[in-house]
């Protein structure tokens, strides 16, 4: 059995409430995300992918730290942070949002949860939005309190995740809609459950509200799920690239704007409310962008793992962009990638050249997402589980 002390980045990198459980269940490697350990290796990543798309996996994603915004002006403050129009967001609803700075650059792409009229969580990607939000609040003139609560999410993802949820919570959980949340308890463990996740498959996130119960929650879910095919796992790079899902710091960063990513739907420049970056985004929209994200199909031998550096993209001998995320998809039997290229090189079918760590390979611009573009699997009415 792997010893717990084999993994360590120092005391400044926190361990999640599920850390010991993940090691017991086979975690073999960790990386750092939001200043915390995150399991990245449960053995074969290809088998992890098949476990996800055929059955279900349980992932420790406590690194998705929550920024909690409360107070009389909470709704107004949260709208200030994002260009997405939140005026129709109901209590109990979740939304995928972007957080932008004054230049229109993306600081994070969290899931926003509305727990109450004046109670919000931002479930973060990998950047320090707690500090940003607290800094914005200082001179905002708004009456808000911004904290990091004792909340640690798990992801239960895959086509059999609904069956596992039914085993845990009964039939009543089956009517939880895509991108909605519910407050529940499991054996006295306080949770928020949402129909969300980072897999493009049917899935749920279970937000533990008492870190002392992490081990108990993990074991309870695995005990209920094992007879249904549930396996411990980690977020799948293969599946998230197939689904065209962004990884912050790779596919987007502070120098990337929503229009470059084709995320215009998350920007409402016509709403009366001001938000940080509104004027910059108006200029970007009016002037157009110089680069855009595209999907690529790469030639060459199957990649034996994701890229660990940005790969240069050339057209007619000129550098026109970079590959941000690349992987071999065993389901599609091809190398696929997300890339940022100059705006004149976005035409579908355009032939490019990519310099990988193994040398130059041919690449073709293709549609993205690469699989299930309408996210019918994630948004399904659970027909496959009832």
N, C-alpha and C positions, 0 to 999 in steps of 0.2 A: 504494500500500500504506500502511496506517495506521502511523504511527510509534509505537514503543513509549512514547516520552516523552509522548505525548498523554494518557496515563492516569496519574493520580497523586494520592494522598491524603497524601503525605508519607512519610517513612521509617518512621514509627510504624505504618503499615498495611502488613502484609507481602504480598508477592506469592507465589503458589503455585509449585511446581515446573513447572506447566503454563502459566504466564502467557504466556510468549513464544509457545508453540505456539498458544494460543487466539487471540492477536492475528493470527498468521499465517493462521489458519483462519477469520478473519472476525469475531472479537469486536469489537463497536462501542461497548460501554458496560459499565461495572462499577459495583457498589455494594460496601458494606462489610458483612461478616458475620464475627463472631468475630475482629475486628481484622485482617481480611484482605480483599484484592480478591476479588470473585466475579463472573464474567461474567454479565451480565443481558440482553445484547442481541446476537443474531446476525442482525439484520434483522427480518423480519416475525414477531412472536410467534405469530400464527395459523398460519403455515407451520411454525414450530417445533413447535407442537402436532400438526399433521398428520404431520410427520416422526416424532414420537414414537409416535403411535397406529397409524400404518400401517407404519412401517419400524423405525428405531432411531436414537437419538442418543447422542453421547458428551458428557458434561458434566463440567467441572472443579468438583468439590465438595471440594477440599482444605480449604475452610473448615470442614468437619465435623472439627474437631480431636478428637484422641483423648486421653482421660485414661486412663493405664495404671495399673492397680492390681496389684501383685505382693506376695509375701510369705506367710508361713505363715497369716496371718489374712485373706487377700484376700477369700475368699468371705464370711466373716462381715462384713467391712467393707462390701462392695458391697451386701449385704442390708440393712445399716443405712441406706443411702442411699435405698432404694426401697420403696414399699408392695407391689410385686408379689412374690409368693412365688417364690423362685428355688431352692427345695429340690430340684426335679426338673430343673434346668438342666444338661445334659450338656456335657462338653468338645466343642467344635466346633459348639455351638448359638448362635443369636442370639435375643434377645428385645427387643421394644419395651417400654420401661419409663418410668416417671415418677420424677423426683427431687423430693422434697417437703421443705419446711422445717417448723419446729416448729408452724406454724399450719395446716399442710396445703396451703399454697400451692405451686404448681408452679414449680420453678426451671429445669427443662429436661425434654425428652422424647426422650432419646437411644435409639439402638440399643445394647444391651449385647452384646458378643461375648465368649465364653469360649474363650480360646486354649489354656488348660491348667488343671490342677486349681487352681492358685494364680496364674492369669494372666488378667486381664480388660482389655478396652477398653470405654470409654464413648464412643460416636461421637456427638458433640454437635450439638444445635441451638445457637442463637445466645445463649449466656450463659456466664459465667466459672466453670464447674464445677470446673476445675482448682484454683482458689483455694478454692472451697467445700470440696472434698474434702480438700485439704491442711489447711484449718482444722479440719474435723471430726476429722481424724486426730490432731491435736495432743494432745487430752485423752481420746482414745478408749481408751487402754490396749491397742490392737491393734498387732500387728507387721506393718506394711504399708509399702510404698514407693509413692509416688504421683508420677508424672512425666508430661510430655508427650513421647511418643516421636516419632521421625522417621518419621511416617506421613502419607500424603496420599492420600485416596480420589478415584477417578473413578467416575462412574455411567455404566453402559452399559444403556440402558433402551429398551424397545419390543419388539414381537412378533418382530422378527428378531434380537434380542440373543442368543438361544440359538445361532443359526447363526453369528454372529460369534464367540461363545465357542468353538464347535466348531472354527472355522477357526484360532483362536489356540492352543487347548489339546488338541484332539483329542476323540474320542468320550467319553473318561472323564469329562469335565466335565459331561456330560449327566445324570448321576445325582445331581448336587448338589441337595439338597432345599430347598424354600422355608424361609428363616430358618435355614440352616445355612451353615457356612464351611469353607474348605479352604486349606491352605498350599500354594502352588505357586511355580514359577519360569517366567518367559518370557524366553528368550534371556539367561538369567543374571540377570534382574531379579527380586528377591524380592518376593512378593506374598502377601496374604491375599485370597481371593475369597469373596464371600458372595452368596446369592440374596436380596438386599434392595434397597431403593431408595425414592425419594421421588416415585413416579409412578403407583402403582396399576396399572402394566403389568408384564408379564414383564420382569425386569431383574436386573442384577448390580451389585455394587460391587467395585471392584478397589483394594485398599489397598496403595499403593506403600510399601515399607519402606526406601527409599533415595532421598532427595530429589534426589540428583545425576542420577538416571536418568529424571526426569520428562519431558523432551523426547523421549527415546528411546521411552518407553512410549506416549506419546500418538501419535507417528508410527507406531509398530508396530501399534497398534489400528486407526488410521484406514486404514492400508494394507491390512490384512486385511478391514476392514469395507466399504470403498468399493464393491467389486463386489457386495456384498449389500444396498446401499442405506443404509449408515450415513452419518450427517451430523453435523457438529459442532453442538452446541446448548447450551441452558441449561435449568435446571429450569423446568417449565411451570406457571405460575400457573393456567392454564385447567384442566389435568389434575388438579392437586392439589386444587383446589376441587371439581371434579366428584367426586373420590374422597373428599371430606370430610377431607382430611389437614390437620393443624394446622400453622400457621406461628407459631413462638414469637415473642412480643411483639405479634402481631396477634390470634390466636385464643385465646391463653393467655398468662398472665404470672404473676408472683409472687402476685397477688391472686386467681387462679383456682384452684379446687380440682377434683379428678377427678370429683366427683359432678355438678358443673355441666356438665361436658363429656360426661356419659354414659359415662365410662370406669371404671365400677365394677369391671369385670373385671380391672383392673390394681391393685386394692386388695384385700389379704387381711388383714382385721382379726382373723381367727380363728387365724392362725398364732402359735405360741408366741414366735417371735423378735420383739424390739422393733425398730422402725425410726423414723427421725425423722418426726414428725408423726402417729404412730399415735393418740395420745389425741385430738388435734384432729380427725382424720378420723372417729374414733368418734363424737364429738359432732356433727359435720356430718351423718353418716349418720343418727343418731338424731333430730336436729332437722329434717332436710330442708333443701333449698336454696331460696334466694329467687329465683334466676335459673337459666336453662338455655340451652345452645346448641341452636339449631334451624337448619334449612335454610330458605331463602327463595327464592321465584321472584319476580323483580322485573319490573314493567311498564316502559313507556317504550322509547325507542330503544335499540338495542344499545350497550352500554358500549364506549367506544373504548380501554379499558385498565382495570387494577385500580384500586380506590379507594386514595387516598393519605391519607385521613383517615377517622376513624370516623364513620359516618353515623347520625344520630339516627332512632330508630324510635318511631312514635306509634300509639296506639290510643285512639279516641274523644277525641282531643285531648290525651291525656296521654303523656308520654315513658315508654316501657316498655323501652328498651334501645338497642343500637347494632349496626350492621353492622360486622363485623370484617374480612371478606374478600369482595369482590364482583368478578365478571368476566362477560363474555359468552361463552357456550359455543357455538361454531359447530356442534358436533355435535348439541346439544340445541336449538339455535336459540332460546335464551332467556338472559336475564340470571339468574345464580344467585349466591347469597351464603350465607355462614356468618354467624350473628348470635347475640348474647347478649341474651336477653329475660327479663323477669320471669316467674316460674314459672307465673303464671296466663295467660300468653299463648303457651303452647306447643302448643296444640291444633292438630292438622293441619287445614288448610283455613281457619284463622283469617285474616281480612283485616286487614292493617296498612298503615301509610303510612311511607315512608322518604324522608328529605330528602337527596337526592344533591347533587352539585355543580351539577347542571343544574336542580334543583327537586324538588318532591315527586312521588313515583311510588307506585302501589299495589304491595303485596307480599302474598304468600300463604305461610303456613307449610306446608312440604312435608317429605317424608322426606329424610334424608341418610344415606349418600352419594347423590349425584344420578345416578351411573352405576356399574354393576357393584357393587352393594352388598356382595356376598359375596366380592369381590376374587378372583373366579375367574380373571381374566386373570393376575394376579401369582402366584397359587398354582398355576397350571396345571402339568400334568406334561410340559410342552413338546411336547404333541401337534402344535402348529402348526409346530414347527421340526425334526421328525424324519421 
